[in-house]
């Protein structure tokens, strides 16, 4: 049993330029203390500028690296067969003017989208009819309904996205977070298939 090790590849790992990536970085290992410490130090990849942004490490490469050390270990793999290395680039500081311009663009775009939607469904006419049904009087600007509706619209957006600035209202993920998670899963699967050269085998013309 001392010769058996269990290995599980991590889904995504953030690394830096020129970093020497070890097996301990890309995988979780269960083995005897001595074997675990030794295997975790094995270098599996060295990040270079040619790697660009994403690199896929296949579990077969990890097993091959372990077997080359001739330790006589029986490697049992669990879970995903690949790990994606996400290479972190140097981030440029965001200029305050650029931040304000982006914020204004998003704010204006959101406001126009809401106003256009309300115009398409004739929301003002709906408020006028509801006000007439409740009070029996016609009013062109039924502020008694429009003002609470405006506050309710903002409150509804906060509840829907489950965030107030950076503060989460509860532990339940918002629909946007779920969609972003699904998008990330699809993106990872695409990268694994198209960036992992070991999954492709071309027929030679010879």
N, CA, C and O of each residue as an XYZ file, in Angstrom:
824
protein
N       0.810     -1.213      0.000
C       0.000      0.000      0.000
C       0.846      1.266      0.000
O       0.385      2.322     -0.432
N       2.093      1.165      0.487
C       2.958      2.347      0.522
C       3.326      2.819     -0.875
O       3.713      3.973     -1.062
N       3.206      1.919     -1.873
C       3.580      2.267     -3.228
C       2.407      2.843     -4.036
O       2.588      3.245     -5.185
N       1.223      2.882     -3.449
C       0.050      3.399     -4.156
C      -0.124      4.880     -3.822
O      -0.090      5.276     -2.658
N      -0.310      5.687     -4.866
C      -0.615      7.103     -4.644
C      -1.890      7.452     -5.426
O      -2.130      6.930     -6.515
N      -2.689      8.334     -4.853
C      -3.922      8.788     -5.491
C      -3.732     10.244     -5.919
O      -3.259     11.082     -5.151
N      -4.109     10.514     -7.154
C      -3.821     11.818     -7.739
C      -5.089     12.388     -8.379
O      -5.782     11.704     -9.132
N      -5.375     13.640     -8.069
C      -6.527     14.330     -8.652
C      -6.068     15.667     -9.217
O      -5.510     16.494     -8.497
N      -6.305     15.875    -10.511
C      -5.896     17.110    -11.175
C      -6.806     18.263    -10.753
O      -8.022     18.103    -10.651
N      -6.201     19.425    -10.510
C      -6.987     20.621    -10.232
C      -7.569     21.169    -11.537
O      -6.957     21.044    -12.598
N      -8.746     21.774    -11.449
C      -9.428     22.252    -12.651
C      -8.665     23.410    -13.303
O      -8.420     23.390    -14.509
N      -8.293     24.411    -12.514
C      -7.644     25.614    -13.045
C      -6.646     26.130    -12.022
O      -6.956     26.218    -10.834
N      -5.447     26.471    -12.481
C      -4.374     26.934    -11.589
C      -3.803     28.227    -12.151
O      -3.497     28.309    -13.341
N      -3.661     29.228    -11.307
C      -3.060     30.491    -11.724
C      -1.558     30.441    -11.479
O      -1.102     30.111    -10.384
N      -0.796     30.776    -12.519
C       0.665     30.752    -12.424
C       1.219     32.064    -12.965
O       0.494     32.862    -13.557
N       2.517     32.273    -12.752
C       3.183     33.499    -13.188
C       4.156     33.198    -14.318
O       4.535     32.047    -14.538
N       4.549     34.232    -15.023
C       5.532     34.084    -16.090
C       6.844     33.531    -15.517
O       7.285     33.935    -14.442
N       7.458     32.598    -16.261
C       8.752     31.988    -15.922
C       8.673     31.147    -14.643
O       9.709     30.797    -14.076
N       7.489     30.826    -14.192
C       7.345     29.984    -12.995
C       7.579     28.519    -13.349
O       7.141     28.045    -14.397
N       8.268     27.818    -12.472
C       8.434     26.378    -12.626
C       7.272     25.695    -11.906
O       7.199     25.688    -10.677
N       6.371     25.125    -12.696
C       5.154     24.522    -12.154
C       5.444     23.094    -11.731
O       5.969     22.305    -12.517
N       5.110     22.762    -10.509
C       5.359     21.423     -9.977
C       4.066     20.608     -9.973
O       2.973     21.145    -10.152
N       4.218     19.305     -9.766
C       3.041     18.438     -9.679
C       2.162     18.851     -8.507
O       0.939     18.737     -8.581
N       2.767     19.324     -7.438
C       1.995     19.793     -6.285
C       1.133     20.994     -6.608
O       0.121     21.231     -5.948
N       1.530     21.769     -7.636
C       0.735     22.929     -8.046
C      -0.517     22.516     -8.808
O      -1.574     23.122     -8.637
N      -0.405     21.483     -9.653
C      -1.503     21.128    -10.552
C      -2.353     19.970    -10.056
O      -3.388     19.670    -10.651
N      -1.936     19.308     -8.972
C      -2.673     18.122     -8.546
C      -2.703     17.994     -7.030
O      -1.802     18.445     -6.322
N      -3.773     17.362     -6.561
C      -3.864     16.944     -5.163
C      -3.369     15.515     -5.069
O      -3.697     14.680     -5.912
N      -2.584     15.234     -4.051
C      -1.946     13.921     -3.936
C      -2.224     13.333     -2.560
O      -2.104     14.009     -1.538
N      -2.598     12.055     -2.558
C      -2.745     11.303     -1.314
C      -1.773     10.131     -1.375
O      -1.895      9.251     -2.227
N      -0.817     10.131     -0.469
C       0.194      9.073     -0.415
C       0.852      9.128      0.958
O       0.445      9.910      1.817
N       1.845      8.315      1.155
C       2.600      8.402      2.402
C       3.299      9.763      2.438
O       3.568     10.358      1.394
N       3.586     10.240      3.628
C       4.187     11.569      3.766
C       5.460     11.714      2.946
O       5.691     12.748      2.318
N       6.273     10.684      2.954
C       7.552     10.751      2.241
C       7.326     10.845      0.740
O       7.923     11.690      0.072
N       6.461      9.976      0.202
C       6.182      9.994     -1.238
C       5.497     11.292     -1.664
O       5.809     11.850     -2.716
N       4.561     11.767     -0.838
C       3.830     12.984     -1.182
C       4.770     14.179     -1.275
O       4.703     14.948     -2.235
N       5.639     14.341     -0.294
C       6.584     15.465     -0.319
C       7.506     15.387     -1.524
O       7.848     16.408     -2.121
N       7.906     14.175     -1.876
C       8.847     13.990     -2.985
C       8.163     14.293     -4.324
O       8.726     14.993     -5.165
N       6.965     13.771     -4.516
C       6.270     13.928     -5.797
C       5.854     15.373     -6.016
O       5.913     15.866     -7.143
N       5.439     16.054     -4.973
C       4.977     17.441     -5.111
C       6.059     18.369     -5.652
O       5.747     19.422     -6.208
N       7.322     17.994     -5.498
C       8.428     18.851     -5.929
C       8.828     18.618     -7.384
O       9.618     19.385     -7.934
N       8.294     17.569     -8.017
C       8.652     17.275     -9.406
C       8.135     18.391    -10.323
O       6.961     18.755    -10.266
N       9.028     18.929    -11.171
C       8.636     20.002    -12.103
C       7.942     19.395    -13.316
O       8.476     18.488    -13.954
N       6.754     19.895    -13.632
C       5.953     19.372    -14.739
C       5.964     20.312    -15.937
O       5.753     19.877    -17.069
N       6.214     21.615    -15.693
C       6.204     22.590    -16.790
C       6.877     23.876    -16.326
O       6.777     24.261    -15.161
N       7.558     24.528    -17.250
C       8.131     25.841    -16.980
C       7.480     26.859    -17.909
O       7.548     26.721    -19.131
N       6.854     27.874    -17.337
C       6.098     28.858    -18.112
C       7.057     29.741    -18.902
O       8.034     30.261    -18.363
N       6.758     29.898    -20.188
C       7.556     30.755    -21.067
C       6.624     31.742    -21.779
O       5.415     31.517    -21.821
N       7.161     32.826    -22.337
C       6.308     33.782    -23.077
C       5.568     33.147    -24.245
O       4.510     33.638    -24.641
N       6.108     32.052    -24.811
C       5.453     31.384    -25.940
C       4.151     30.701    -25.529
O       3.317     30.384    -26.378
N       3.979     30.473    -24.227
C       2.763     29.806    -23.739
C       1.535     30.701    -23.835
O       0.405     30.221    -23.748
N       1.753     32.000    -24.013
C       0.663     32.982    -24.103
C      -0.144     33.012    -22.808
O       0.395     33.361    -21.758
N      -1.433     32.651    -22.864
C      -2.306     32.863    -21.704
C      -2.729     31.571    -21.019
O      -2.862     31.540    -19.795
N      -2.943     30.499    -21.787
C      -3.453     29.250    -21.221
C      -2.594     28.071    -21.671
O      -2.144     28.002    -22.814
N      -2.383     27.152    -20.739
C      -1.655     25.917    -21.028
C      -2.418     24.761    -20.387
O      -2.868     24.867    -19.246
N      -2.562     23.664    -21.118
C      -3.253     22.484    -20.595
C      -2.217     21.433    -20.200
O      -1.369     21.050    -21.007
N      -2.292     20.977    -18.965
C      -1.422     19.901    -18.474
C      -2.252     18.630    -18.369
O      -3.212     18.572    -17.600
N      -1.889     17.624    -19.133
C      -2.625     16.363    -19.144
C      -2.114     15.438    -18.042
O      -0.933     15.453    -17.693
N      -3.033     14.630    -17.501
C      -2.658     13.724    -16.410
C      -1.627     12.701    -16.879
O      -0.837     12.210    -16.073
N      -1.626     12.372    -18.178
C      -0.640     11.422    -18.696
C       0.775     11.978    -18.581
O       1.724     11.233    -18.336
N       0.911     13.282    -18.758
C       2.219     13.915    -18.598
C       2.673     13.843    -17.144
O       3.853     13.637    -16.860
N       1.734     14.013    -16.239
C       2.063     13.922    -14.809
C       2.504     12.504    -14.452
O       3.509     12.306    -13.770
N       1.730     11.518    -14.929
C       2.086     10.117    -14.644
C       3.440      9.784    -15.258
O       4.261      9.113    -14.632
N       3.677     10.260    -16.501
C       4.959     10.001    -17.147
C       6.126     10.589    -16.376
O       7.184      9.968    -16.277
N       5.939     11.790    -15.826
C       6.997     12.431    -15.032
C       7.305     11.609    -13.779
O       8.464     11.447    -13.397
N       6.248     11.096    -13.150
C       6.454     10.281    -11.941
C       7.155      8.975    -12.285
O       8.066      8.548    -11.576
N       6.726      8.338    -13.381
C       7.307      7.043    -13.749
C       8.770      7.175    -14.151
O       9.550      6.245    -13.945
N       9.161      8.334    -14.732
C      10.566      8.537    -15.134
C      11.506      8.542    -13.941
O      12.697      8.263    -14.082
N      10.975      8.857    -12.769
C      11.816      8.869    -11.560
C      12.080      7.465    -11.042
O      12.881      7.271    -10.129
N      11.392      6.474    -11.639
C      11.606      5.052    -11.300
C      11.478      4.800     -9.800
O      12.346      4.197     -9.170
N      10.360      5.285     -9.253
C      10.103      5.062     -7.831
C       9.282      3.800     -7.583
O       9.083      3.391     -6.439
N       8.810      3.191     -8.667
C       8.007      1.977     -8.532
C       6.649      2.236     -7.912
O       6.139      1.385     -7.183
N       6.047      3.389     -8.180
C       4.772      3.765     -7.578
C       3.604      3.394     -8.488
O       3.704      3.457     -9.713
N       2.509      3.010     -7.864
C       1.269      2.716     -8.580
C       0.369      3.950     -8.490
O      -0.179      4.247     -7.428
N       0.220      4.668     -9.612
C      -0.530      5.930     -9.619
C      -1.982      5.662     -9.974
O      -2.275      5.109    -11.034
N      -2.896      6.053     -9.087
C      -4.325      5.934     -9.317
C      -4.906      7.344     -9.472
O      -4.805      8.169     -8.564
N      -5.513      7.610    -10.632
C      -6.050      8.948    -10.886
C      -7.547      9.001    -10.579
O      -8.278      8.035    -10.794
N      -7.980     10.151    -10.073
C      -9.382     10.402     -9.733
C      -9.761     11.768    -10.292
O      -8.961     12.702    -10.250
N     -10.983     11.886    -10.817
C     -11.467     13.199    -11.235
C     -10.995     13.596    -12.614
O     -10.732     12.730    -13.447
N     -10.879     14.917    -12.880
C     -10.554     15.412    -14.227
C      -9.187     14.951    -14.690
O      -8.283     14.712    -13.889
N      -9.057     14.831    -16.012
C      -7.808     14.334    -16.607
C      -6.875     15.454    -17.029
O      -5.748     15.190    -17.450
N      -7.318     16.691    -16.925
C      -6.479     17.824    -17.323
C      -6.575     18.947    -16.298
O      -7.556     19.073    -15.565
N      -5.527     19.750    -16.274
C      -5.504     20.951    -15.455
C      -5.115     22.120    -16.355
O      -4.184     22.011    -17.153
N      -5.828     23.238    -16.225
C      -5.563     24.406    -17.055
C      -4.706     25.398    -16.271
O      -5.074     25.830    -15.178
N      -3.561     25.750    -16.848
C      -2.707     26.772    -16.248
C      -3.106     28.127    -16.822
O      -3.036     28.341    -18.032
N      -3.519     29.030    -15.958
C      -3.890     30.382    -16.370
C      -2.737     31.314    -16.021
O      -2.494     31.601    -14.849
N      -2.036     31.778    -17.035
C      -0.837     32.583    -16.827
C      -1.229     34.022    -16.551
O      -1.888     34.661    -17.372
N      -0.828     34.527    -15.409
C      -1.177     35.882    -15.003
C      -0.199     36.881    -15.602
O       1.012     36.801    -15.392
N      -0.750     37.814    -16.346
C       0.078     38.869    -16.935
C       0.129     40.068    -15.987
O      -0.686     40.188    -15.072
N       1.100     40.950    -16.221
C       1.184     42.175    -15.428
C       0.006     43.076    -15.764
O      -0.191     43.450    -16.920
N      -0.770     43.418    -14.755
C      -1.946     44.233    -14.971
C      -1.603     45.713    -14.907
O      -0.923     46.177    -13.991
N      -2.090     46.436    -15.901
C      -1.868     47.873    -15.917
C      -2.842     48.562    -14.965
O      -4.009     48.182    -14.868
N      -2.348     49.575    -14.271
C      -3.218     50.317    -13.357
C      -4.275     51.075    -14.155
O      -3.990     51.651    -15.205
N      -5.497     51.061    -13.636
C      -6.624     51.690    -14.318
C      -6.640     53.182    -14.007
O      -6.748     53.576    -12.846
N      -6.535     54.001    -15.031
C      -6.543     55.449    -14.843
C      -7.929     55.903    -14.387
O      -8.934     55.401    -14.890
N      -7.999     56.854    -13.432
C      -9.313     57.330    -12.942
C     -10.206     57.858    -14.054
O     -11.417     57.640    -14.030
N      -9.620     58.557    -15.038
C     -10.427     59.095    -16.141
C     -11.047     57.954    -16.943
O     -12.215     58.023    -17.327
N     -10.263     56.904    -17.195
C     -10.771     55.749    -17.930
C     -11.889     55.065    -17.152
O     -12.888     54.639    -17.732
N     -11.715     54.962    -15.828
C     -12.730     54.341    -14.978
C     -14.041     55.130    -15.051
O     -15.115     54.543    -15.182
N     -13.947     56.465    -14.966
C     -15.152     57.313    -15.012
C     -15.842     57.183    -16.360
O     -17.070     57.124    -16.419
N     -15.071     57.138    -17.451
C     -15.660     57.007    -18.782
C     -16.400     55.682    -18.944
O     -17.500     55.642    -19.494
N     -15.789     54.595    -18.459
C     -16.445     53.282    -18.535
C     -17.705     53.265    -17.685
O     -18.734     52.734    -18.103
N     -17.625     53.852    -16.478
C     -18.795     53.896    -15.591
C     -19.930     54.681    -16.240
O     -21.082     54.251    -16.190
N     -19.621     55.826    -16.849
C     -20.652     56.632    -17.514
C     -21.267     55.883    -18.698
O     -22.473     55.956    -18.934
N     -20.421     55.163    -19.435
C     -20.911     54.403    -20.578
C     -21.891     53.319    -20.127
O     -22.960     53.158    -20.715
N     -21.520     52.575    -19.078
C     -22.394     51.520    -18.568
C     -23.676     52.095    -17.981
O     -24.762     51.554    -18.193
N     -23.547     53.191    -17.243
C     -24.725     53.814    -16.621
C     -25.694     54.321    -17.689
O     -26.901     54.097    -17.604
N     -25.152     55.002    -18.686
C     -26.003     55.537    -19.754
C     -26.654     54.417    -20.555
O     -27.840     54.485    -20.879
N     -25.886     53.399    -20.868
C     -26.431     52.269    -21.623
C     -27.542     51.554    -20.868
O     -28.567     51.197    -21.449
N     -27.334     51.345    -19.562
C     -28.361     50.689    -18.749
C     -29.620     51.540    -18.659
O     -30.735     51.030    -18.771
N     -29.434     52.840    -18.457
C     -30.587     53.740    -18.356
C     -31.380     53.766    -19.655
O     -32.611     53.739    -19.629
N     -30.692     53.820    -20.788
C     -31.370     53.829    -22.083
C     -32.117     52.525    -22.328
O     -33.218     52.526    -22.879
N     -31.504     51.394    -21.911
C     -32.163     50.098    -22.088
C     -33.464     50.023    -21.295
O     -34.475     49.537    -21.804
N     -33.444     50.504    -20.047
C     -34.642     50.493    -19.207
C     -35.706     51.422    -19.770
O     -36.882     51.063    -19.824
N     -35.297     52.621    -20.192
C     -36.268     53.584    -20.730
C     -36.882     53.077    -22.033
O     -38.084     53.229    -22.251
N     -36.069     52.477    -22.897
C     -36.602     51.941    -24.152
C     -37.577     50.804    -23.900
O     -38.591     50.684    -24.588
N     -37.268     49.964    -22.905
C     -38.194     48.880    -22.556
C     -39.534     49.434    -22.073
O     -40.597     48.966    -22.481
N     -39.463     50.435    -21.199
C     -40.695     51.035    -20.681
C     -41.498     51.718    -21.791
O     -42.728     51.723    -21.764
N     -40.803     52.285    -22.751
C     -41.496     52.921    -23.878
C     -42.167     51.871    -24.759
O     -43.273     52.082    -25.257
N     -41.483     50.731    -24.947
C     -42.045     49.671    -25.795
C     -43.321     49.080    -25.191
O     -44.259     48.755    -25.920
N     -43.360     48.941    -23.873
C     -44.535     48.325    -23.226
C     -45.528     49.378    -22.735
O     -46.508     49.037    -22.072
N     -45.286     50.656    -23.053
C     -46.185     51.751    -22.650
C     -46.423     51.748    -21.142
O     -47.565     51.723    -20.683
N     -45.333     51.774    -20.381
C     -45.430     51.699    -18.926
C     -46.171     52.903    -18.343
O     -46.911     52.752    -17.371
N     -45.988     54.087    -18.912
C     -46.686     55.267    -18.395
C     -48.203     55.111    -18.554
O     -48.968     55.481    -17.664
N     -48.628     54.562    -19.695
C     -50.049     54.331    -19.917
C     -50.605     53.314    -18.931
O     -51.730     53.449    -18.451
N     -49.803     52.293    -18.634
C     -50.214     51.286    -17.649
C     -50.397     51.927    -16.275
O     -51.386     51.661    -15.591
N     -49.447     52.769    -15.871
C     -49.562     53.453    -14.580
C     -50.792     54.363    -14.546
O     -51.487     54.444    -13.532
N     -51.050     55.041    -15.656
C     -52.236     55.911    -15.709
C     -53.523     55.110    -15.527
O     -54.432     55.538    -14.815
N     -53.595     53.946    -16.173
C     -54.795     53.124    -16.066
C     -54.944     52.555    -14.650
O     -56.051     52.520    -14.113
N     -53.836     52.110    -14.044
C     -53.901     51.588    -12.676
C     -54.327     52.689    -11.708
O     -55.144     52.465    -10.815
N     -53.761     53.880    -11.898
C     -54.128     55.023    -11.034
C     -55.610     55.348    -11.186
O     -56.283     55.646    -10.199
N     -56.131     55.292    -12.430
C     -57.548     55.591    -12.671
C     -58.430     54.519    -12.027
O     -59.492     54.828    -11.485
N     -57.992     53.264    -12.086
C     -58.783     52.175    -11.495
C     -58.840     52.297     -9.971
O     -59.849     51.940     -9.364
N     -57.767     52.798     -9.343
C     -57.711     52.895     -7.883
C     -58.436     54.147     -7.380
O     -59.203     54.085     -6.419
N     -58.187     55.274     -8.033
C     -58.702     56.558     -7.521
C     -59.953     57.047     -8.244
O     -60.709     57.847     -7.692
N     -60.179     56.587     -9.451
C     -61.303     57.077    -10.232
C     -61.018     58.388    -10.928
O     -61.915     58.986    -11.522
N     -59.762     58.849    -10.860
C     -59.374     60.118    -11.488
C     -58.235     59.858    -12.468
O     -57.366     59.025    -12.213
N     -58.243     60.570    -13.583
C     -57.169     60.461    -14.568
C     -56.070     61.463    -14.236
O     -56.343     62.626    -13.941
N     -54.825     60.999    -14.286
C     -53.697     61.882    -14.039
C     -52.590     61.520    -15.017
O     -52.225     60.352    -15.145
N     -52.053     62.533    -15.711
C     -51.039     62.271    -16.731
C     -49.734     61.757    -16.131
O     -49.076     60.902    -16.723
N     -49.354     62.270    -14.959
C     -48.138     61.825    -14.266
C     -48.531     61.262    -12.898
O     -48.499     61.993    -11.908
N     -48.896     59.988    -12.823
C     -49.300     59.399    -11.529
C     -48.078     59.084    -10.661
O     -47.679     57.927    -10.531
N     -47.493     60.127    -10.073
C     -46.262     59.955     -9.281
C     -46.463     59.026     -8.106
O     -45.508     58.414     -7.628
N     -47.705     58.909     -7.626
C     -47.992     58.009     -6.506
C     -47.606     56.567     -6.842
O     -47.270     55.788     -5.949
N     -47.654     56.216     -8.115
C     -47.240     54.883     -8.563
C     -45.830     54.885     -9.144
O     -45.075     53.932     -8.951
N     -45.479     55.940     -9.847
C     -44.208     55.960    -10.562
C     -43.002     56.029     -9.634
O     -41.985     55.381     -9.883
N     -43.114     56.826     -8.548
C     -41.976     56.956     -7.631
C     -41.703     55.631     -6.898
O     -40.559     55.176     -6.908
N     -42.714     54.984     -6.254
C     -42.442     53.679     -5.631
C     -41.968     52.633     -6.635
O     -41.130     51.789     -6.316
N     -42.514     52.697     -7.860
C     -42.095     51.744     -8.890
C     -40.608     51.905     -9.209
O     -39.899     50.913     -9.381
N     -40.134     53.154     -9.289
C     -38.720     53.411     -9.598
C     -37.810     52.860     -8.509
O     -36.793     52.230     -8.801
N     -38.184     53.103     -7.234
C     -37.387     52.547     -6.133
C     -37.454     51.016     -6.129
O     -36.460     50.336     -5.876
N     -38.647     50.496     -6.414
C     -38.807     49.037     -6.445
C     -38.003     48.385     -7.542
O     -37.519     47.264     -7.385
N     -37.855     49.092     -8.670
C     -37.052     48.566     -9.773
C     -35.584     48.407     -9.358
O     -34.950     47.390     -9.639
N     -35.055     49.451     -8.675
C     -33.670     49.364     -8.199
C     -33.486     48.288     -7.150
O     -32.498     47.554     -7.168
N     -34.472     48.191     -6.206
C     -34.394     47.159     -5.163
C     -34.487     45.762     -5.765
O     -33.812     44.836     -5.316
N     -35.329     45.618     -6.785
C     -35.458     44.319     -7.449
C     -34.171     43.886     -8.120
O     -33.823     42.706     -8.099
N     -33.458     44.840     -8.718
C     -32.183     44.518     -9.347
C     -31.159     44.053     -8.313
O     -30.387     43.126     -8.560
N     -31.166     44.714     -7.145
C     -30.237     44.317     -6.081
C     -30.541     42.903     -5.608
O     -29.629     42.095     -5.428
N     -31.833     42.600     -5.405
C     -32.223     41.265     -4.952
C     -31.930     40.214     -6.023
O     -31.518     39.098     -5.708
N     -32.146     40.580     -7.297
C     -31.930     39.630     -8.387
C     -30.458     39.245     -8.497
O     -30.124     38.067     -8.623
N     -29.581     40.250     -8.450
C     -28.153     39.981     -8.584
C     -27.487     39.621     -7.257
O     -26.312     39.255     -7.229
N     -28.246     39.727     -6.147
C     -27.781     39.259     -4.837
C     -26.522     39.989     -4.365
O     -25.721     39.424     -3.621
N     -26.346     41.236     -4.793
C     -25.179     42.021     -4.390
C     -25.579     43.473     -4.144
O     -26.392     44.043     -4.870
N     -24.995     44.047     -3.114
C     -25.074     45.478     -2.878
C     -23.646     45.987     -2.864
O     -22.941     45.857     -1.863
N     -23.222     46.568     -3.977
C     -21.810     46.881     -4.221
C     -21.010     45.578     -4.132
O     -21.233     44.688     -4.953
N     -20.100     45.427     -3.187
C     -19.326     44.191     -3.086
C     -19.867     43.239     -2.023
O     -19.313     42.158     -1.825
N     -20.930     43.622     -1.345
C     -21.478     42.816     -0.263
C     -22.537     41.867     -0.803
O     -23.489     42.299     -1.454
N     -22.373     40.572     -0.534
C     -23.343     39.561     -0.938
C     -24.463     39.502      0.098
O     -24.201     39.506      1.300
N     -25.708     39.447     -0.369
C     -26.846     39.455      0.547
C     -27.021     38.104      1.234
O     -27.366     38.054      2.415
N     -26.786     37.004      0.509
C     -26.851     35.676      1.104
C     -25.914     34.748      0.334
O     -25.249     35.171     -0.612
N     -25.866     33.472      0.749
C     -24.923     32.540      0.146
C     -25.401     31.985     -1.189
O     -24.631     31.335     -1.895
N     -26.637     32.225     -1.539
C     -27.182     31.688     -2.787
C     -26.603     32.435     -3.976
O     -26.600     33.666     -3.974
N     -26.104     31.724     -5.005
C     -25.535     32.411     -6.168
C     -26.619     33.115     -6.971
O     -27.756     32.647     -7.037
N     -26.269     34.225     -7.571
C     -27.213     34.963     -8.407
C     -27.296     34.298     -9.780
O     -26.393     33.553    -10.159
N     -28.383     34.564    -10.537
C     -28.480     34.003    -11.901
C     -27.293     34.376    -12.779
O     -26.860     33.581    -13.612
N     -26.766     35.587    -12.594
C     -25.607     36.004    -13.381
C     -24.385     35.147    -13.043
O     -23.630     34.764    -13.937
N     -24.188     34.844    -11.746
C     -23.055     34.015    -11.337
C     -23.186     32.591    -11.876
O     -22.193     31.973    -12.260
N     -24.412     32.077    -11.900
C     -24.638     30.744    -12.443
C     -24.314     30.711    -13.937
O     -23.677     29.774    -14.420
N     -24.756     31.740    -14.665
C     -24.471     31.805    -16.092
C     -22.980     31.958    -16.352
O     -22.454     31.364    -17.293
N     -22.284     32.755    -15.523
C     -20.839     32.915    -15.672
C     -20.116     31.602    -15.378
O     -19.122     31.275    -16.026
N     -20.627     30.844    -14.387
C     -20.033     29.542    -14.071
C     -20.198     28.579    -15.247
O     -19.250     27.888    -15.622
N     -21.401     28.532    -15.830
C     -21.642     27.658    -16.978
C     -20.762     28.065    -18.161
O     -20.231     27.216    -18.877
N     -20.619     29.379    -18.353
C     -19.756     29.866    -19.436
C     -18.309     29.443    -19.210
O     -17.624     29.031    -20.147
N     -17.840     29.545    -17.953
C     -16.465     29.171    -17.635
C     -16.250     27.676    -17.849
O     -15.193     27.263    -18.325
N     -17.254     26.858    -17.499
C     -17.146     25.412    -17.712
C     -17.044     25.093    -19.199
O     -16.222     24.273    -19.608
N     -17.875     25.740    -20.001
C     -17.828     25.523    -21.452
C     -16.500     25.991    -22.030
O     -15.934     25.342    -22.910
N     -16.004     27.123    -21.532
C     -14.724     27.658    -22.007
C     -13.576     26.714    -21.656
O     -12.695     26.468    -22.479
N     -13.590     26.185    -20.426
C     -12.544     25.247    -20.007
C     -12.569     23.989    -20.868
O     -11.521     23.473    -21.256
N     -13.770     23.498    -21.164
C     -13.886     22.300    -21.991
C     -13.354     22.550    -23.399
O     -12.699     21.690    -23.989
N     -13.644     23.735    -23.926
C     -13.130     24.100    -25.254
C     -11.605     24.151    -25.244
O     -10.952     23.626    -26.146
N     -11.043     24.789    -24.217
C      -9.583     24.905    -24.116
C      -8.942     23.524    -24.001
O      -7.913     23.258    -24.623
N      -9.554     22.646    -23.202
C      -9.005     21.300    -23.001
C      -8.955     20.542    -24.326
O      -7.978     19.849    -24.614
N     -10.013     20.676    -25.132
C     -10.080     19.939    -26.393
C      -9.151     20.532    -27.446
O      -8.498     19.791    -28.181
N      -9.082     21.871    -27.525
C      -8.366     22.505    -28.623
C      -6.916     22.878    -28.295
O      -6.095     23.027    -29.200
N      -6.603     23.026    -27.018
C      -5.239     23.407    -26.642
C      -4.390     22.210    -26.220
O      -3.163     22.294    -26.186
N      -5.047     21.104    -25.901
C      -4.315     19.919    -25.463
C      -3.901     19.108    -26.685
O      -4.736     18.428    -27.281
N      -2.647     19.167    -27.063
C      -2.159     18.495    -28.260
C      -2.239     16.976    -28.143
O      -2.247     16.272    -29.153
N      -2.300     16.467    -26.896
C      -2.333     15.021    -26.710
C      -3.672     14.419    -27.108
O      -3.768     13.207    -27.300
N      -4.721     15.256    -27.239
C      -6.040     14.734    -27.616
C      -6.187     14.604    -29.123
O      -7.189     14.069    -29.598
N      -5.198     15.087    -29.892
C      -5.269     15.047    -31.346
C      -4.194     14.120    -31.900
O      -3.079     14.034    -31.386
N      -4.576     13.441    -32.955
C      -3.590     12.597    -33.664
C      -3.855     12.726    -35.156
O      -4.911     12.321    -35.640
N      -2.904     13.286    -35.881
C      -3.075     13.518    -37.304
C      -2.453     12.379    -38.091
O      -1.437     11.810    -37.693
N      -3.083     12.054    -39.222
C      -2.595     10.998    -40.099
C      -1.509     11.585    -41.001
O      -1.731     12.580    -41.691
N      -0.350     10.964    -40.985
C       0.747     11.435    -41.828
C       0.492     11.067    -43.277
O      -0.083     10.021    -43.579
N       0.932     11.951    -44.174
C       0.723     11.706    -45.603
C       1.711     10.744    -46.202
O       1.611     10.386    -47.375
N       2.680     10.318    -45.389
C       3.703      9.405    -45.938
C       3.137      8.014    -46.154
O       3.852      7.120    -46.607
